[in-house]
Structures are given as C-alpha cells and as structure tokens.
Amino acid sequence: MKNSFKNLFLLTLFFSILIGCSQEELTSDEELIIESSDFKELEITQDDILKIKKLEFNTTGLRLIEIITSKGIAEKYYIVEEDIRIAAHQVDKMIGAASISKQYNSNNIVDNDREITVRGVTQGSGAITNAQKNALLKAIENYNNVGIGLRFRLTFGTKDNSKDINAIQVFDPRNGAQADFPFGGNPGPEVRMFTGASGNNSLVLTHIWMHEIGHTLGLRHTDWNGRQSCPPELQGVEPVNPNGLPNVNGLNHIPGTPTGFDATSVMLACFSTSENGQFGTYDVVALKHLYPWVGLPIVRTRNPDPTICTNVFVQPDRYMLPVSPGADTYELTSNSSNLIVDRFVRPNQEILMIASQPGNYRLTLKVSNSFGSRSATIFVTANQCNDDGGGFGF
C-alpha cells in the first residue's frame, strides 16, 4: 500500500499542464525560505479555495502560509496537493492567463531547448545528506537519459540563487518533499527534501527527487483526479473543469498517455517503499511530448569497447549501449560476415555478438531521430578463449 506522502509533484497522466503567464519572472530571492521554522499558517478562505480550483488543482488539504524570505520580507504561499508551492501574488496572474484565447499556448511549463542548472546544496543552511546527494545525481542522470529538449547540469556546494533550481533539505518530520511550480517559462526555483524522508533507501530518494523536479517543470500528479495512490484520508476528486469550460485552466491530456490510473508513474501523488527510481513508460512519453528533443541525437558508445570469445552465444563481456540523448532508433552493422550482431537494439540491453573467427572487427552504431542521424564506431576484439573462458558456445 502506498502510504507515504509522495509530497512530490508532476504530470497528470491525465498528464495535466497548468495554464500560466507568458513573460513575467520572479526575483531571485523573494520565493526562498530561510528556515522551515520561519513560517506561520494562515486561515484558508472560500475565496482561496475558488482561486486554486480555477487552476484545476485538487483543493483537499489546501494550506496558506506566510514565510520570511532571505530579505526579511513576509510572503504568502499556497501549499497545493501536499507538495506544490505557489506564491499568492502569482495566482491571479496565472488565472488571468488562462483565458479561452490563450489556453492552448500559455501552458505553465518551462521554455524548451535550454540547459537547466541544478544546485545540490551540500554546505551551509539546507545541506542535503550524502545519500540524498547520490540520489540527486541519479535523478538528474535519469532526466538527461530521457532525451528531451531540456539538458540538466548539476553542481554541488552552497546555495546559489543564480542556478535555475536549488535542491535543499528542510526540517519537516513527514516522509516526503515539496517543490515550487514554474513561472514565466522558468522552472520552479527550489525543491525541498524533508528531514523525515532521510530514512528511505536510495531508490526511493531518487524517486522523490525525480517527482519534485517534475513539478518544477510544470507537471502535475498523474492521479490528480482521485489521488488513488494515497491512503483514504488523502484521497479526493475535483471536477476537471470547475467553471464548466473545456480545458480553460490547463488540464490537457497529453497524447499517447492513459487517462486512467498508471501505477508505474513517478508522478503519482503518494509513494511506497518499493519504488524503483525510474520513470514509467508514460512518464517518458509525456516528457518527450512536452519537451521534444531539438536537433540531431548525440551518439554514445560504451567505454571500453567489447572483447568477446569466438563461437560463443553468451559472452563473458555482456556489452550494452548507454543512452544516446535524442535518439529514437539504434542500429548496428558489422564490417565482416565473420561477426554476427543484433541489428536493431536498445540501450541498457545486452547485445548478441557471435564471431566465427578470431580477429579485430568494427561495428557501426547509427542513432537516428526525425532530424537525422549520427554514427560512431565500436571496435570489437574476438579471441579464441579457453574452455572456461566464456559463456555458452557451439
């Protein structure tokens, strides 16, 4: 049973995109919490609830808090769906941008074809643990391996507000995390891992970072329309269009993704202790739809090149290709009839190679997408192995 707060945030697979403003940006400091203790809860009014409903968010558990920024200024924020933070002064602008004339081209996501700089805070206030650091490395690697138009560059050190996203840890006993939503074409500036999540294993921590980074890119919870991944007390359903106008506030279904419950999505509202730290199939479909790769793929091969045994089906060196960012297809061809190889392959899957004679061979890897293709050479050394030198032969 998924009984932890995912306190993460991403697509509604029903992958939902929130309609937002086109140009306006936040100043770099005004949305940053100094310490989690520097806030107080404010009373939620019916007007607050109606505003958040107009943005197509689930209002169950809606909170309004006042925090002290790094400049000592009191700012109000809505906490939506447990883990999304939206500045109160942005809400009216986001609703105003959701007019019928703009609903299809003012989605509150991040401008595509750009580098996203991420700062893992490992020193000073908000420092993450070593385990959280390693999980963040893996989460960023997973995003870069999807092959989308956003490229993520991760560095570590003290908090740096010049970066697009700061990943920090804040004191909160709950098992989860929280993130800011994007605005003005820029990602949400902060993701916050709760101290209560520190006991999770590396795969769950990776899952949490991935989910929260997804929120900074404008993605909503996959099960937004019911929160079926959560225990009963955290479940709830909101109408798709509370004002009765189709798609006015941005719950746009992403083509190629299911409208029902997807148990494999990294963007479910709640998580379990058995998460695998990977995107689900439809997470990838959604990310590629929202942020398509622009340009030729980047071709990558494994280092070192393979050394194999002749007349062997299962090699001692199990050769697999890494992800080539932006590639839709991977094709291998051999320079010799003495080396048989799988033709159409996928990354991270073992490639069958059979050499009938010892020698040095060349494989050409061709990776392609709608913009064209790029190629690289893989050098294969085939040796006559001893009887115990390699797998199943003939």
C-alpha positions in Angstrom: 0.0 0.0 0.0 1.3 3.4 -0.9 1.0 5.1 2.4 3.7 7.8 2.4 3.2 11.3 1.3 4.7 11.5 -2.1 4.8 15.2 -1.4 6.2 15.2 -4.9 4.5 16.5 -8.0 4.3 16.0 -11.7 2.1 15.2 -14.7 -1.4 14.1 -14.5 -1.1 11.2 -16.9 -4.1 12.5 -17.1 -0.8 14.5 -17.5 -2.1 17.9 -16.7 -0.4 21.2 -17.6 -1.3 24.3 -15.7 -2.0 27.4 -17.8 0.1 30.3 -16.7 1.7 33.6 -17.6 3.9 34.2 -20.6 6.7 36.5 -19.6 6.8 37.7 -16.0 9.6 36.4 -13.8 10.1 36.2 -10.0 13.0 37.9 -8.4 15.7 35.5 -7.3 15.3 35.8 -3.6 11.7 36.5 -2.9 10.5 32.9 -3.1 13.1 31.3 -1.0 12.6 30.0 2.6 15.4 30.6 5.1 14.3 28.0 7.6 11.1 26.0 7.8 10.5 27.4 11.2 10.2 30.9 9.7 6.6 30.5 8.6 3.1 30.5 10.1 -0.2 29.0 9.0 -2.9 31.4 7.8 -6.6 30.8 7.6 -7.9 29.5 4.3 -11.0 31.3 3.0 -13.6 30.3 0.4 -12.0 32.8 -2.0 -8.7 31.0 -1.7 -10.3 27.7 -2.5 -12.1 29.1 -5.5 -8.9 30.6 -6.9 -7.0 27.3 -6.6 -9.9 25.4 -8.2 -9.7 27.7 -11.2 -6.2 26.5 -11.7 -7.5 22.9 -11.8 -5.7 21.8 -8.6 -7.2 19.5 -6.0 -8.1 21.7 -3.0 -8.2 18.9 -0.4 -5.7 19.9 2.3 -5.0 23.3 0.8 -2.8 25.5 3.0 -1.9 29.1 3.1 1.4 30.0 4.8 3.4 33.2 5.4 7.2 32.8 5.3 10.1 35.1 5.9 12.3 35.4 2.8 16.1 35.9 2.7 15.4 39.6 2.6 13.3 39.5 5.7 10.1 40.2 3.8 6.9 38.3 4.7 5.5 36.5 1.6 2.3 34.3 1.3 2.3 31.0 -0.4 -0.3 28.3 -1.1 0.7 24.7 -0.5 -1.3 22.7 -3.0 -1.7 18.9 -3.3 0.8 18.5 -0.4 4.0 19.4 -2.2 3.5 22.2 -4.7 4.2 25.8 -3.6 2.7 28.8 -5.5 3.2 32.4 -4.4 -0.1 34.0 -3.6 0.7 37.1 -5.8 1.1 34.8 -8.8 -2.3 33.1 -8.6 -4.4 35.9 -10.0 -1.9 36.4 -12.9 -2.0 32.6 -13.6 -5.8 32.6 -13.6 -5.9 35.7 -15.9 -3.6 34.0 -18.4 -6.0 31.1 -18.6 -8.4 32.8 -21.0 -10.0 30.9 -23.8 -7.9 32.8 -26.4 -4.6 31.6 -24.7 -5.5 28.3 -23.3 -3.6 26.2 -25.9 -0.4 28.2 -26.0 0.2 29.6 -22.5 0.8 26.4 -20.6 2.8 27.0 -17.4 5.7 24.9 -18.3 9.4 25.6 -18.9 10.8 27.1 -22.2 12.2 24.2 -24.2 15.6 23.7 -25.8 17.7 25.0 -22.9 20.0 24.0 -20.1 18.6 23.7 -16.6 21.2 24.4 -13.9 20.6 22.5 -10.7 22.5 23.2 -7.4 22.6 20.4 -4.9 23.2 22.2 -1.6 25.8 20.3 0.4 27.2 23.1 2.5 25.6 25.6 4.9 21.9 26.0 5.6 19.7 23.5 3.8 22.5 21.0 3.1 21.4 17.6 1.9 22.8 14.3 3.2 25.3 12.2 1.3 22.6 9.7 0.5 20.3 12.4 -0.8 23.3 13.8 -2.9 23.8 10.4 -4.5 20.1 10.0 -5.2 20.0 13.5 -6.8 22.9 12.5 -9.1 20.9 9.5 -10.3 17.7 11.6 -10.7 19.5 14.1 -12.9 21.1 11.3 -14.9 17.6 9.8 -15.4 16.3 13.1 -16.8 19.3 13.5 -19.1 18.8 10.0 -20.3 15.2 10.5 -21.4 16.4 12.5 -24.4 14.3 15.7 -24.2 14.9 19.3 -25.2 15.9 20.2 -21.6 19.5 19.4 -20.6 20.3 19.3 -16.8 23.7 20.4 -15.4 24.2 19.5 -11.7 26.7 21.1 -9.3 27.2 20.9 -5.6 28.1 23.4 -2.9 26.4 26.3 -1.0 23.1 27.6 -2.1 23.3 29.6 -5.3 20.3 31.6 -6.4 21.8 32.1 -9.8 21.0 28.5 -10.6 17.6 27.6 -12.0 16.9 25.1 -9.2 18.3 24.7 -5.7 17.8 21.2 -4.1 17.9 21.6 -0.3 16.8 19.8 2.8 14.4 21.4 5.3 13.3 20.3 8.8 9.9 18.5 8.5 9.1 15.2 10.1 6.9 14.0 7.3 8.2 11.4 4.8 8.2 13.4 1.6 9.3 16.6 -0.2 8.0 19.8 -1.8 8.8 21.9 -4.8 8.0 25.2 -6.4 5.9 25.4 -9.6 7.4 27.2 -12.7 6.5 30.7 -13.7 7.4 32.9 -16.7 9.0 30.0 -18.7 11.5 29.2 -15.9 11.5 26.2 -13.6 10.3 26.4 -10.0 13.4 27.7 -8.2 13.5 25.2 -5.3 13.0 21.5 -4.3 12.9 20.7 -0.6 13.6 17.2 0.7 12.1 16.8 4.2 14.3 15.5 7.0 11.6 12.9 7.6 12.5 11.3 4.3 16.1 10.7 5.2 15.5 7.1 6.2 14.4 6.0 2.7 16.6 3.8 0.6 18.5 5.2 -2.4 15.8 4.2 -5.0 13.0 5.9 -3.0 15.1 9.0 -2.6 15.8 9.1 -6.3 12.1 8.7 -7.0 11.4 11.7 -4.7 13.9 13.9 -6.4 12.6 12.9 -9.8 9.0 13.6 -8.8 9.8 17.0 -7.3 11.9 18.1 -10.3 9.0 17.2 -12.4 6.9 19.7 -10.5 9.4 22.4 -11.2 8.9 21.7 -14.9 5.2 22.3 -14.6 4.0 18.7 -14.4 1.0 17.6 -12.3 0.2 14.5 -10.3 -0.7 11.6 -12.5 -3.6 10.7 -10.2 -4.7 14.3 -9.7 -8.4 13.3 -10.3 -8.5 11.0 -7.3 -5.1 10.5 -5.6 -5.7 6.8 -5.7 -2.1 6.1 -4.8 -2.7 7.7 -1.3 -4.4 6.3 1.8 -8.1 7.2 2.1 -7.6 10.3 4.2 -5.5 11.9 1.5 -7.7 10.9 -1.4 -10.1 13.3 -3.2 -11.6 14.1 -6.6 -12.1 17.5 -8.2 -14.0 18.3 -11.4 -11.9 18.5 -14.5 -13.3 22.0 -15.3 -14.9 23.6 -12.3 -16.1 26.6 -14.3 -17.7 24.3 -17.0 -15.4 25.5 -19.9 -13.3 22.7 -21.6 -9.6 23.0 -20.9 -9.8 26.6 -19.7 -7.3 26.1 -16.9 -4.9 23.7 -18.4 -5.9 20.1 -17.6 -4.7 19.0 -21.1 -4.4 15.3 -21.6 -1.1 14.5 -23.2 -1.4 12.4 -26.4 -0.1 8.8 -26.0 -0.7 8.6 -22.2 -3.6 6.9 -20.5 -6.4 8.8 -18.8 -6.8 6.1 -16.1 -4.6 5.2 -13.2 -1.0 4.4 -14.1 0.6 2.5 -11.2 4.1 2.9 -12.7 4.2 6.7 -12.9 6.9 8.6 -11.0 4.3 11.4 -10.7 1.7 9.6 -8.5 0.7 11.8 -5.6 1.9 9.2 -2.9 4.8 6.8 -3.0 5.7 3.5 -1.4 8.9 1.9 0.0 9.2 -0.2 -3.2 9.8 2.5 -5.7 12.4 1.6 -8.4 13.9 5.1 -9.0 12.9 5.0 -12.7 10.4 6.8 -15.0 7.4 4.8 -16.0 6.8 4.3 -19.7 4.2 7.0 -20.0 6.3 9.4 -17.9 8.8 9.3 -20.8 6.1 9.7 -23.4 4.8 12.8 -21.6 8.2 14.4 -21.1 9.1 13.9 -24.8 5.8 15.4 -25.8 6.1 18.5 -23.7 9.9 18.9 -24.2 10.8 17.4 -27.6 14.4 17.0 -28.5 15.6 19.6 -30.9 18.4 18.7 -33.4 20.4 15.6 -34.2 20.9 13.0 -31.5 24.1 12.7 -29.5 25.7 9.3 -30.2 27.4 7.4 -27.3 29.1 4.1 -27.0 30.4 2.2 -24.0 34.0 2.6 -22.9 35.8 0.1 -23.0 35.0 -1.5 -26.4 34.0 -5.2 -26.1 36.3 -8.1 -26.1 34.5 -11.4 -26.9 35.1 -15.1 -27.4 34.7 -16.8 -30.7 31.9 -19.3 -31.2 30.1 -18.2 -28.1 26.4 -17.2 -27.7 26.6 -15.7 -24.2 29.7 -13.6 -23.9 31.7 -13.1 -20.7 31.7 -9.3 -21.5 28.0 -8.5 -21.6 28.0 -5.5 -23.9 25.2 -2.9 -23.6 24.9 0.5 -25.1 24.4 3.7 -23.0 21.6 6.1 -23.8 22.3 8.3 -26.8 20.3 11.5 -25.9 17.7 12.4 -28.5 17.9 9.1 -30.3 14.7 7.3 -31.3 16.4 4.3 -33.0 19.7 2.4 -32.6 21.1 0.3 -35.5 24.3 -1.8 -35.6 26.1 -3.1 -38.7 29.2 -5.3 -38.8 32.1 -4.8 -41.2 32.6 -8.6 -41.6 30.4 -11.7 -42.2 32.6 -13.4 -39.5 30.9 -11.2 -36.8 27.2 -11.5 -36.4 25.5 -8.8 -34.3 21.9 -7.7 -33.4 20.9 -5.1 -35.9 18.2 -3.0 -34.1 19.0 -2.6 -30.4 18.0 -0.6 -27.4 20.2 1.0 -24.7 20.9 -1.0 -21.5 20.0 -4.3 -23.2 22.6 -7.0 -23.8 23.7 -7.2 -27.5 24.2 -10.5 -29.1 27.6 -10.8 -30.8 28.9 -14.1 -32.4 32.4 -14.2 -34.0 33.3 -17.3 -36.1 37.0 -16.3 -36.3 39.5 -14.5 -34.0 40.3 -11.0 -35.1 39.6 -7.3 -34.8 36.2 -6.1 -36.1 34.3 -2.9 -36.4 30.7 -2.2 -35.7 28.9 1.0 -36.8 26.3 2.4 -34.5 23.8 4.6 -36.2 21.4 6.6 -34.0 18.5 8.5 -35.6 15.6 10.8 -34.9 13.3 13.0 -37.0 16.2 15.5 -37.6 18.6 12.9 -39.0 21.3 10.5 -37.7 24.8 10.3 -36.3 27.2 7.4 -36.2 30.1 6.0 -34.2 32.5 3.1 -34.4 32.7 0.3 -31.9 35.9 -1.8 -32.1 35.4 -5.5 -31.2 38.2 -7.8 -30.3 37.4 -11.6 -30.8 39.7 -14.1 -29.1 39.8 -17.9 -29.1 39.0 -18.4 -25.4 39.9 -21.4 -23.2 37.2 -23.9 -22.4 36.4 -21.9 -19.3 36.8 -18.5 -20.8 33.3 -17.6 -21.7 29.6 -18.5 -21.8 27.6 -20.9 -23.9 29.3 -21.8 -27.1 28.8 -24.2 -30.0 
